[in-house]
């Protein structure tokens, strides 16, 4: 039995997206496990893969194409990642080298099933708080795409499938998060976006969408994220002097913004000074991400003068 007291793991060396293997490698590096234990774990992983190949082929073959084997291996490790990530790191190391990798994999699949049920609940929550919008991609996401993604979550054979692709632009979603974790991440960001957008005056929101109707309602038009659109307009409204953030700029505010004479990074730093006033509408992490994403756009718009600001505000 390994000595847990001797664990000196460096978390910076461990990748949460490849947790099982990087945790094992770090345990070997710092002497928490022996070479023999690490080799035994590798053998157990491939034994588990052989079993999955047999189940995948219905017992008709012990081999598959390389890309299928990669998919099956990814699915195994994704599920063991889920199980290990719920444990303290020292306990996870102990569990990983306990010699029951098949049981660990089964435990991870059960967690995956539980997360799938959680995803259904989160989808219902997202629908309850949905934004009233003409945006075809947003409506398609809530009405169809997310349900299809949840139902198609293949726990056994393709648990690590990349599922964060969607037609509706979601700029705060980390595209590297795969499987059921990616679905839950997407749902969390969508619920946050719903609450943020719906925190603004409904009439202003409706009027703002009418300004951008061509982009929102046409499946061949520019793809807009509703949260980012409202965020950018709210920042501009505060830079124009509004005490309470709004999302529908008027002609006077456009002239005020033009008169500020901001250029380059000046507009970004000015936005940093007011973004805290959106607190309470959305988590800080969400607002910070949108601010970073808007940096280049703000700089380009302010350098373009009044005409560019008018277009950015949807005033034609």
Protein Blocks (a to p, Z undefined) as FASTA:
>chain_A
ZZfklpccdfklpcfklmmlmmmmmmmmnopacfklmmmmmmmmmmmmmmmmmmmnnopa
cbdcfklmmmmmmmmmmmmmmmmmmpcfklmmmmmmnopamlmmmmmmmmmmmmmmmmmm
mmmmmmmmpccdfbfklmmmmmmmmmmmmmmmcfklmmmbcfkbcfbdcfkbcfkbgcjl
lmmmmmmmmmmmmmmmmmpcfklmmmmmmmmmmmmmpmkbccddfklmmmmmmmmmmmno
pabdcfbdcfklmmmmmmnopahjllmmmmmmmmmmmgojacfklmmmmmmmmmmmmmmm
mmnojmlmmmmnopZZ
